[in-house]
């Protein structure tokens, strides 16, 4: 299993520190990222948590998927590689 997790349906108020504190209950957290919109700077409602081991990542999915964080029921899944963007035709 991948050690990087996708965390969806985050509150726009959730911080990277809060995610790290919560997920550290399942094991050592290597990194946390919550992307923001380039134009507005507003959080996009999802994030990524990288755990130290596959076992810790698996435990985090079991523990947090469907649980409430900051008033929102979050979704936690193993992260999938980003698919290549389709080529645009510049006519």
C-alpha positions in Angstrom: 0.0 0.0 0.0 1.1 3.5 -0.7 2.1 5.6 2.3 0.5 8.8 0.9 -3.2 9.3 1.7 -5.8 11.5 0.1 -8.1 13.2 2.6 -11.3 14.6 1.1 -14.2 16.7 2.3 -12.0 18.8 4.7 -13.4 21.9 6.3 -11.9 25.1 4.8 -10.8 25.9 8.4 -8.8 22.7 8.9 -5.0 23.4 9.1 -2.1 21.2 8.2 -1.2 21.1 11.9 -4.6 19.8 12.9 -4.3 17.0 10.2 -0.9 16.1 11.4 -2.0 15.9 15.0 -5.0 13.8 14.2 -3.2 11.3 11.9 -0.2 10.9 14.2 -2.5 8.7 16.3 -2.2 6.1 13.6 1.6 6.4 13.2 4.4 8.8 12.3 3.4 11.5 9.8 6.1 12.4 7.3 4.3 15.3 5.6 0.9 17.1 5.3 -0.3 19.3 2.4 -3.6 21.1 1.9 -3.6 22.7 -1.6 -5.0 26.1 -2.2 -6.6 27.7 -5.2 -4.0 29.7 -7.2 -6.2 32.6 -7.9 -8.1 33.0 -4.6 -5.7 31.5 -2.1 -8.6 29.6 -0.6 -8.2 26.0 0.6 -9.6 23.5 -1.9 -11.3 21.2 0.7 -8.9 18.2 0.4 -5.4 17.4 1.4 -2.6 14.8 1.5 -1.0 13.0 4.4 2.1 10.9 4.0 2.7 8.3 6.7 6.1 6.8 7.5 5.0 3.2 6.8 2.4 1.3 4.7 1.1 -0.2 8.0 0.5 3.3 9.5 -1.2 4.4 6.3 -3.5 1.4 6.4 -4.3 2.1 10.0 -5.1 5.7 9.3 -7.5 4.7 6.5 -9.3 2.3 8.9 -9.4 4.8 11.7 -10.3 8.1 9.9 -12.3 7.2 6.8 -15.9 8.3 7.5 -15.0 10.0 10.8 -15.8 13.6 11.6 -13.0 16.2 11.6 -13.8 19.9 12.1 -17.5 19.2 11.7 -17.1 17.4 8.4 -17.2 13.7 7.6 -13.9 13.1 5.9 -12.9 10.6 3.3 -9.5 8.9 3.5 -8.1 6.7 0.8 -4.7 5.8 -0.5 -3.5 8.5 -2.9 -3.4 7.6 -6.6 -0.9 9.1 -9.0 -2.1 12.2 -10.8 -3.2 11.3 -14.3 -1.5 13.2 -17.1 -3.6 16.2 -18.2 -5.1 15.8 -21.7 -3.4 17.6 -24.4 -5.1 20.8 -25.5 -5.5 21.7 -29.1 -4.5 25.4 -29.6 -6.3 26.3 -32.7 
